[in-house]
Amino acid sequence: MDDFLLSRYGAASVTPSPVNRMMSTVAADLREGVDVNLGVGYVNENTIPRAAFVEAVQAVLADPVKYRFALNYGGSLGSPNLIDSLRRFHIENCIGGLTADLLDRQAIIIGPNGASSLLEGMAHVLAPGIIVTTDPIYYIYSSLLERLGFDIVAVPEDDEGIRIDRLEARLHDLGDAVHGVRCLYVVTVSNPTCTILSNARRRELVRVAGELSQNLGRRVPLVLDKAYENLIHDPSVEPPESALLHDERGLAYEIGTLSKILAPALRIGYLMGPPGPLVDALVQKTSDSGFSAPLITQEAASWLLDHHVADQLARVNAGYRGKATRMRQWIDDYLGDAIEECRGGQAGFYFYLTFRDVETREGSPFFRYCTRTTGTPAIDGPPDARHPLVLYVPGEFCVHSRGDMVDAGRRQMRLSYGFEEPPRIEQALRIMREAVEFARKH
């Protein structure tokens, strides 16, 4: 008997993606207190305001007039309380330079399951075609897009983000195929590199999206993923401007999340942008996915934004700033002679390293040392008590397989300082120093 008849997406999803494998490993096999997770980008447990969560839920349930039906289904647009709180949050904290007048002209919607669900929704409501993005890529979303049948055009970045000259050249080189472009997608604080998109580049992206739309005779959205933008913790960085400030044609959409500043378990992601068919389709996609995000978490998030977010932002950013500074010093101390380039450390919780002569890909000697799969008992430890593992994201997962950075990706890695505490981070970098020496001999 033949097996089930799967869709293209279903057939492509039978094999787990790299991040699926990593998340499964962390959830099932990571030995707490023994192995070190610098791979999967969990937030630090100490940044999650547990006591405030208890207070938020109690306050919501105690006020059924303001927080109506908090334990029932919600509307697909999102909780009106949460949408109002998000509007105030951006205005009162001067985020992106957004004003009340400008936000009043934008739609604000809540995704069914975090920011990722809004990105997935985009992939479902846009016609299949080409997505233009940055290289290194946000590998989780790019993997989904390709499984859904989209083609990725990946444009290299520099220290200001996606290179506009290379972007325009790639669009020109597409020739007639440029008619297949469906959107420009850029993460403003890059995952994986944590490169911060400069304000000049944001304005240029708005210009390019406008010119492309004009040339094609239809609207091509510019989707800016701001997942880490509230975690810009280096005080020397120029505050980012919202692309909505410069968007005269109604093409820019910004996707944010509360996962990084409050807690991932809230699963609160939101989109801001001009109302119209694209937003309407996304709202219907939310309805199709289960009516709405859980209303109790939306209302709790609203309460937290109204009562707790200023102190929380300050505390979270101070914590990540301290860890970033220390980790950068340890990178220099333990890996400095082996590193060609180090990015990140100003925002979010990632560093992105490029080695001079050491490969980091799966199966490389460096990888096998860190995962204790060398086959040498003195290095790996006994099967029932392996020596500490170090998990990282190999650069080969982070660069596009048909882009310009494939060779460099074999020598790159993303390291997260989000989850682990500083002593464990230093331990991991000491192990990586040993892995470098092992790799150079093998």
Backbone torsions as a table, in degrees:
resi	resn	phi	psi	omega
1	MET	NA	134.8	177.2
2	ASP	-68.8	156.5	179.4
3	ASP	-77.2	178.4	-179.5
4	PHE	-57.3	145.9	176.3
5	LEU	-88.3	105.9	-175.8
6	LEU	-97.7	153.7	171.4
7	SER	-67.8	169.9	175.4
8	ARG	-56.6	-44.4	178.4
9	TYR	-62.7	-43.8	-179.7
10	GLY	-62.4	-44.7	179.8
11	ALA	-63.0	-40.5	179.4
12	ALA	-70.6	-20.4	-176.3
13	SER	-91.7	-6.4	178.8
14	VAL	-60.9	-39.1	176.5
15	THR	-87.1	121.3	-176.6
16	PRO	-65.2	143.5	176.7
17	SER	-71.1	163.2	178.7
18	PRO	-55.2	-43.0	-178.2
19	VAL	-69.7	-32.5	174.7
20	ASN	-59.8	-45.9	179.0
21	ARG	-62.4	-42.8	-178.2
22	MET	-66.0	-44.4	179.6
23	MET	-61.3	-39.8	178.7
24	SER	-64.6	-39.3	178.8
25	THR	-63.7	-45.6	-179.6
26	VAL	-63.1	-44.0	-176.6
27	ALA	-67.2	-36.2	-170.9
28	ALA	-103.2	-36.2	-166.7
29	ASP	-115.3	-17.4	-175.8
30	LEU	-65.5	126.6	-179.7
31	ARG	-89.8	108.5	-177.3
32	GLU	-62.2	131.8	-179.0
33	GLY	85.1	-6.7	179.7
34	VAL	-118.1	-61.9	179.8
35	ASP	-82.4	156.3	-175.9
36	VAL	-118.0	123.3	-178.1
37	ASN	-98.4	96.5	169.6
38	LEU	-106.0	14.0	-175.8
39	GLY	-100.8	-80.3	-177.3
40	VAL	-61.6	132.3	-171.0
41	GLY	-82.5	55.8	173.4
42	TYR	-66.5	147.4	171.9
43	VAL	-77.2	160.4	179.2
44	ASN	-71.3	130.9	-177.6
45	GLU	-59.0	-31.1	-177.8
46	ASN	-73.4	-11.0	177.6
47	THR	-87.9	-10.4	-176.1
48	ILE	-83.2	121.2	-174.8
49	PRO	-80.7	79.9	-172.0
50	ARG	-61.8	-46.6	-178.2
51	ALA	-62.7	-38.5	178.9
52	ALA	-66.7	-32.9	176.2
53	PHE	-62.2	-44.9	178.1
54	VAL	-59.3	-45.9	179.9
55	GLU	-62.7	-39.4	-178.6
56	ALA	-64.2	-47.3	-178.9
57	VAL	-64.0	-41.7	178.6
58	GLN	-62.7	-41.7	-179.7
59	ALA	-65.6	-39.7	179.6
60	VAL	-64.8	-47.1	-177.4
61	LEU	-70.3	-23.1	-179.9
62	ALA	-83.6	-5.6	-176.6
63	ASP	-131.0	72.7	-178.0
64	PRO	-70.2	-10.1	176.3
65	VAL	-74.8	-50.1	179.0
66	LYS	-74.6	-44.8	-175.7
67	TYR	-104.8	76.7	-173.8
68	ARG	-72.8	136.5	173.3
69	PHE	56.7	39.0	-172.2
70	ALA	-62.0	-22.7	179.1
71	LEU	-105.3	16.7	-179.5
72	ASN	-114.5	-168.6	175.4
73	TYR	-72.3	154.4	176.9
74	GLY	-117.7	172.5	177.5
75	GLY	-77.5	152.8	-172.9
76	SER	-71.4	-21.4	175.8
77	LEU	-69.5	-33.1	-176.9
78	GLY	122.6	163.6	179.1
79	SER	-61.3	126.2	175.4
80	PRO	-57.9	-34.6	177.9
81	ASN	-63.0	-45.4	-178.2
82	LEU	-67.2	-41.0	178.9
83	ILE	-61.9	-42.1	176.4
84	ASP	-64.3	-39.7	-179.8
85	SER	-65.7	-40.3	177.5
86	LEU	-63.6	-40.0	177.5
87	ARG	-61.2	-48.1	179.4
88	ARG	-63.6	-40.0	-179.8
89	PHE	-56.5	-45.4	-178.6
90	HIS	-70.9	-38.6	-177.9
91	ILE	-72.5	-49.9	-174.6
92	GLU	-69.0	-27.5	179.6
93	ASN	-99.5	10.0	176.6
94	CYS	53.6	40.4	-177.0
95	ILE	-78.4	119.7	176.3
96	GLY	71.0	4.8	-176.2
97	GLY	75.3	14.1	-177.6
98	LEU	-70.9	141.8	179.9
99	THR	-114.1	165.1	178.3
100	ALA	-61.0	-42.3	-179.1
101	ASP	-61.7	-43.8	-178.8
102	LEU	-66.7	-44.1	-179.2
103	LEU	-66.4	-29.9	177.6
104	ASP	-64.0	-21.7	-179.8
105	ARG	-92.7	-3.2	-178.4
106	GLN	-104.1	150.3	167.7
107	ALA	-82.0	143.2	171.4
108	ILE	-126.6	121.9	179.8
109	ILE	-128.8	156.0	-178.7
110	ILE	-108.0	131.8	178.8
111	GLY	-74.0	162.6	-179.0
112	PRO	-74.6	-21.2	-175.1
113	ASN	-159.4	61.3	178.5
114	GLY	83.5	178.0	-179.1
115	ALA	-62.7	-34.0	-179.5
116	SER	-60.3	-33.0	-179.6
117	SER	-70.2	-30.6	175.0
118	LEU	-70.8	-38.1	175.4
119	LEU	-65.0	-41.8	175.8
120	GLU	-61.7	-41.3	177.8
121	GLY	-58.9	-42.4	175.9
122	MET	-55.8	-43.3	-178.2
123	ALA	-65.9	-27.1	179.9
124	HIS	-84.3	-34.6	-174.2
125	VAL	-90.8	-20.0	174.3
126	LEU	-80.7	145.1	175.9
127	ALA	-65.6	142.8	177.1
128	PRO	-54.5	144.7	-178.5
129	GLY	170.3	-139.0	-174.4
130	ILE	-107.3	132.9	170.9
131	ILE	-110.8	126.2	178.7
132	VAL	-99.2	128.4	-176.1
133	THR	-146.2	-170.6	-174.7
134	THR	-97.9	149.3	174.5
135	ASP	-119.9	121.1	4.3
136	PRO	-60.3	149.2	-173.3
137	ILE	-95.3	159.8	165.6
138	TYR	-77.7	95.7	-164.7
139	TYR	-64.8	-27.7	179.9
140	ILE	-65.9	-49.9	-177.8
141	TYR	-70.9	-39.8	-179.2
142	SER	-63.0	-38.1	177.0
143	SER	-62.3	-43.7	177.3
144	LEU	-61.1	-46.5	-178.0
145	LEU	-58.6	-42.7	-178.2
146	GLU	-70.3	-35.7	176.3
147	ARG	-66.9	-25.6	176.9
148	LEU	-86.2	-1.9	174.8
149	GLY	102.1	4.9	176.5
150	PHE	-79.9	154.3	169.9
151	ASP	-100.8	141.7	-179.6
152	ILE	-106.2	129.3	167.7
153	VAL	-110.4	113.8	-173.3
154	ALA	-106.4	127.6	-174.5
155	VAL	-112.0	126.4	-178.1
156	PRO	-60.4	154.9	177.6
157	GLU	-110.2	165.5	166.3
158	ASP	-125.9	-157.9	-174.0
159	ASP	-75.8	-0.4	172.9
160	GLU	-109.5	3.5	-179.0
161	GLY	109.2	-157.7	-176.7
162	ILE	-55.9	135.5	-178.4
163	ARG	-80.5	118.9	-176.2
164	ILE	-68.8	-37.0	179.0
165	ASP	-62.9	-41.8	178.4
166	ARG	-70.1	-35.4	177.2
167	LEU	-61.0	-49.4	-178.9
168	GLU	-65.1	-36.2	178.3
169	ALA	-66.0	-40.8	180.0
170	ARG	-66.3	-40.7	177.4
171	LEU	-62.6	-40.3	178.5
172	HIS	-65.3	-42.2	-176.7
173	ASP	-69.1	-17.9	178.0
174	LEU	-66.9	-22.0	-178.6
175	GLY	60.6	-134.1	-179.8
176	ASP	-64.9	-23.2	-179.8
177	ALA	-66.0	-14.0	178.7
178	VAL	-60.3	-22.4	177.7
179	HIS	-66.1	-14.6	177.4
180	GLY	-86.2	-4.0	-179.1
181	VAL	-68.1	128.6	-178.2
182	ARG	-105.6	-32.2	175.2
183	CYS	-165.8	161.6	168.2
184	LEU	-101.6	127.4	-177.0
185	TYR	-125.8	120.8	-177.3
186	VAL	-136.7	133.3	173.4
187	VAL	-89.1	122.3	-169.0
188	THR	-72.8	-30.8	165.4
189	VAL	-116.2	101.2	-164.0
190	SER	-55.8	136.4	162.0
191	ASN	-112.5	105.2	36.7
192	PRO	-107.2	-13.5	-164.5
193	THR	-87.3	-15.4	-173.5
194	CYS	61.2	19.7	169.8
195	THR	-65.5	132.6	-176.9
196	ILE	-92.4	123.7	177.4
197	LEU	-66.0	121.0	-177.8
198	SER	-70.6	159.4	178.0
199	ASN	-63.8	-35.5	177.6
200	ALA	-62.3	-41.3	179.2
201	ARG	-67.9	-35.4	177.7
202	ARG	-60.8	-45.2	-179.9
203	ARG	-64.2	-38.9	178.4
204	GLU	-66.3	-36.4	177.8
205	LEU	-64.0	-40.6	176.4
206	VAL	-60.9	-42.3	179.0
207	ARG	-62.6	-47.8	-178.0
208	VAL	-61.9	-43.1	178.5
209	ALA	-61.1	-39.1	179.0
210	GLY	-66.1	-45.2	-179.7
211	GLU	-66.7	-39.4	178.1
212	LEU	-63.0	-44.2	179.0
213	SER	-61.3	-42.1	179.5
214	GLN	-62.4	-44.1	-178.2
215	ASN	-67.0	-34.9	-177.1
216	LEU	-87.8	-13.7	-179.5
217	GLY	73.9	21.0	176.4
218	ARG	-154.4	161.9	-176.4
219	ARG	-78.2	129.4	175.5
220	VAL	-114.9	112.2	-175.0
221	PRO	-71.0	146.7	168.8
222	LEU	-103.8	112.0	-177.0
223	VAL	-105.2	115.5	-179.6
224	LEU	-108.0	119.2	-178.7
225	ASP	-93.1	110.5	-173.3
226	LYS	-104.2	34.0	-172.4
227	ALA	-55.5	-36.2	-174.3
228	TYR	-109.3	7.7	-171.0
229	GLU	-69.9	-25.9	175.6
230	ASN	-78.2	-1.3	178.3
231	LEU	-111.7	34.8	170.0
232	ILE	-81.5	103.0	-170.2
233	HIS	-106.7	-3.4	175.4
234	ASP	-85.1	116.3	-175.5
235	PRO	-66.7	-13.5	180.0
236	SER	-81.0	-9.9	-177.3
237	VAL	-77.9	134.6	176.0
238	GLU	-63.3	130.7	179.1
239	PRO	-56.6	133.6	-177.4
240	PRO	-72.0	144.9	175.0
241	GLU	-95.7	144.1	172.5
242	SER	-71.3	138.0	175.0
243	ALA	-64.5	-21.1	-179.9
244	LEU	-63.3	-22.9	179.0
245	LEU	-65.3	-27.9	-171.8
246	HIS	-112.5	5.7	-171.5
247	ASP	-94.3	90.8	-178.9
248	GLU	-82.4	-20.7	-176.6
249	ARG	-94.9	-4.6	-179.6
250	GLY	72.9	46.6	-177.3
251	LEU	-112.1	-17.3	-171.1
252	ALA	-91.0	134.3	175.6
253	TYR	-130.9	131.1	-179.0
254	GLU	-115.7	130.9	-179.2
255	ILE	-112.4	124.4	179.6
256	GLY	-121.1	175.3	-178.1
257	THR	-150.4	154.2	171.8
258	LEU	-101.0	2.8	-176.0
259	SER	-62.3	-40.2	-172.1
260	LYS	-80.5	-27.6	-176.8
261	ILE	-101.4	-20.7	177.4
262	LEU	-115.9	-72.9	177.9
263	ALA	-169.4	138.0	176.7
264	PRO	-60.4	-32.2	-175.8
265	ALA	-65.2	-17.5	174.8
266	LEU	-63.4	-31.6	-177.6
267	ARG	54.2	46.1	178.5
268	ILE	-106.6	111.9	170.7
269	GLY	-124.8	149.5	-176.3
270	TYR	-141.2	155.3	177.7
271	LEU	-123.6	137.9	173.9
272	MET	-123.3	132.6	179.1
273	GLY	174.1	177.8	-175.4
274	PRO	-64.8	136.7	176.6
275	PRO	-66.3	157.7	-180.0
276	GLY	152.2	-167.3	-175.2
277	PRO	-58.9	-36.6	-179.1
278	LEU	-63.9	-46.8	178.3
279	VAL	-65.0	-41.5	179.1
280	ASP	-59.2	-42.0	179.6
281	ALA	-66.0	-37.8	178.6
282	LEU	-66.9	-37.5	177.7
283	VAL	-64.9	-41.3	177.1
284	GLN	-64.8	-37.1	177.0
285	LYS	-61.7	-38.7	176.3
286	THR	-61.8	-43.8	177.5
287	SER	-59.5	-43.3	-179.6
288	ASP	-65.8	-26.5	-177.7
289	SER	-84.8	-2.4	179.0
290	GLY	135.0	29.7	175.9
291	PHE	78.0	-49.8	-177.1
292	SER	-172.2	169.5	165.3
293	ALA	-63.8	152.9	179.9
294	PRO	-50.6	125.2	-172.7
295	LEU	-66.4	-33.0	-179.4
296	ILE	-63.0	-38.2	179.0
297	THR	-75.1	-32.3	174.8
298	GLN	-62.6	-45.8	-178.0
299	GLU	-68.9	-38.1	176.3
300	ALA	-63.4	-40.3	177.8
301	ALA	-63.6	-39.5	177.1
302	SER	-60.2	-46.2	180.0
303	TRP	-62.1	-43.1	-179.6
304	LEU	-63.4	-41.3	177.3
305	LEU	-63.2	-37.5	-177.2
306	ASP	-75.6	-26.8	-170.0
307	HIS	-121.5	-13.6	-165.6
308	HIS	-137.0	-12.0	-162.1
309	VAL	-73.1	-31.5	-177.1
310	ALA	-62.6	-50.1	178.1
311	ASP	-64.1	-38.2	-179.5
312	GLN	-63.8	-45.0	177.9
313	LEU	-58.6	-45.2	-178.8
314	ALA	-63.6	-42.8	-177.6
315	ARG	-68.1	-44.3	-178.5
316	VAL	-63.5	-45.6	-177.6
317	ASN	-69.1	-35.1	175.9
318	ALA	-63.7	-40.7	179.4
319	GLY	-64.5	-46.3	-179.5
320	TYR	-70.2	-31.8	177.7
321	ARG	-63.5	-44.6	179.3
322	GLY	-62.1	-42.2	-179.7
323	LYS	-67.7	-39.1	179.9
324	ALA	-62.9	-42.2	-179.0
325	THR	-63.3	-44.3	-178.9
326	ARG	-68.6	-41.8	-178.5
327	MET	-65.1	-39.2	178.5
328	ARG	-60.6	-38.4	177.9
329	GLN	-64.6	-41.2	179.3
330	TRP	-68.7	-34.8	174.6
331	ILE	-59.8	-45.4	178.4
332	ASP	-63.8	-42.3	-176.2
333	ASP	-67.0	-44.6	-171.5
334	TYR	-96.6	-29.9	-173.7
335	LEU	-122.3	0.9	-170.2
336	GLY	-51.8	-44.6	-177.1
337	ASP	-71.6	-15.9	-178.2
338	ALA	-97.9	-8.2	-171.2
339	ILE	-98.8	130.3	175.1
340	GLU	-88.9	-36.8	-179.4
341	GLU	-152.5	142.1	176.3
342	CYS	-129.6	121.1	177.3
343	ARG	-114.3	162.0	176.8
344	GLY	95.3	-170.6	178.0
345	GLY	90.9	-5.2	177.8
346	GLN	-101.4	-18.1	-175.7
347	ALA	-156.2	161.5	-179.8
348	GLY	61.7	-146.8	178.7
349	PHE	-147.1	44.1	177.9
350	TYR	-128.7	147.2	160.5
351	PHE	-114.9	146.5	178.9
352	TYR	-123.8	115.7	-172.5
353	LEU	-108.2	141.4	170.4
354	THR	-117.6	119.2	179.0
355	PHE	-83.5	154.8	179.2
356	ARG	-73.9	-49.7	-170.0
357	ASP	-140.1	15.3	-178.1
358	VAL	-117.7	126.0	176.4
359	GLU	-83.7	143.2	-177.4
360	THR	-115.7	-0.2	-175.8
361	ARG	-60.0	161.6	174.6
362	GLU	-57.2	134.7	178.8
363	GLY	89.1	-11.8	178.2
364	SER	-70.0	158.6	176.9
365	PRO	-55.5	-39.6	178.4
366	PHE	-61.0	-47.1	-179.5
367	PHE	-62.3	-43.8	-177.8
368	ARG	-66.1	-33.3	176.3
369	TYR	-66.6	-47.2	-177.5
370	CYS	-65.5	-31.3	-179.6
371	THR	-96.7	3.8	177.6
372	ARG	57.0	48.7	178.0
373	THR	-126.0	33.4	-179.2
374	THR	-77.0	-21.0	-173.7
375	GLY	86.0	0.7	178.2
376	THR	-102.4	111.9	-174.6
377	PRO	-56.0	-35.5	-178.5
378	ALA	-64.4	-29.1	179.0
379	ILE	-89.2	-45.2	-173.2
380	ASP	-79.8	-31.3	-172.5
381	GLY	86.1	169.3	179.9
382	PRO	-66.4	154.1	-176.6
383	PRO	-56.3	-33.2	-176.9
384	ASP	-93.0	1.8	179.1
385	ALA	-154.9	59.9	-178.1
386	ARG	-58.5	148.9	173.7
387	HIS	-62.9	161.7	-176.1
388	PRO	-55.8	133.2	174.8
389	LEU	-90.1	153.9	170.8
390	VAL	-122.6	119.6	179.0
391	LEU	-96.6	133.2	174.7
392	TYR	-143.0	169.3	177.5
393	VAL	-99.7	111.9	177.9
394	PRO	-61.6	143.7	-179.7
395	GLY	-62.4	-23.2	179.5
396	GLU	-63.0	-24.4	175.5
397	PHE	-77.7	-21.2	-168.0
398	CYS	-98.6	-10.7	179.0
399	VAL	-110.7	151.8	-176.6
400	HIS	-75.5	138.0	-172.9
401	SER	-65.2	-19.1	177.7
402	ARG	-117.4	20.0	-179.5
403	GLY	-95.0	-168.4	-175.6
404	ASP	-86.4	-6.0	-169.5
405	MET	-112.0	17.6	-175.8
406	VAL	-60.1	-47.2	-178.1
407	ASP	-64.9	-44.0	178.9
408	ALA	-63.5	-36.1	-178.1
409	GLY	-59.5	-26.4	178.6
410	ARG	-68.0	-16.2	-179.0
411	ARG	-115.1	18.2	-175.1
412	GLN	-118.6	163.6	175.7
413	MET	-157.4	151.8	170.0
414	ARG	-104.6	129.9	176.8
415	LEU	-116.7	131.8	178.5
416	SER	-103.0	131.0	170.8
417	TYR	-104.0	16.4	-178.0
418	GLY	-71.7	-51.3	-166.9
419	PHE	-83.5	-49.1	-171.4
420	GLU	-81.4	156.7	175.3
421	GLU	-84.0	159.0	-173.0
422	PRO	-52.5	-44.5	-179.7
423	PRO	-59.3	-35.5	179.8
424	ARG	-73.3	-32.9	176.3
425	ILE	-65.0	-44.6	178.4
426	GLU	-63.1	-40.3	176.8
427	GLN	-57.5	-43.7	-179.7
428	ALA	-62.4	-41.0	-179.0
429	LEU	-70.4	-30.2	172.8
430	ARG	-64.2	-41.6	178.3
431	ILE	-64.7	-39.2	178.4
432	MET	-64.5	-33.5	175.2
433	ARG	-60.9	-43.2	177.1
434	GLU	-63.7	-38.0	-179.8
435	ALA	-65.2	-36.0	175.9
436	VAL	-61.0	-47.0	-179.4
437	GLU	-63.3	-40.5	177.5
438	PHE	-61.6	-45.2	-177.9
439	ALA	-63.6	-37.7	-178.4
440	ARG	-68.3	-21.1	178.8
441	LYS	-92.6	-10.8	-174.2
442	HIS	-125.8	NA	NA
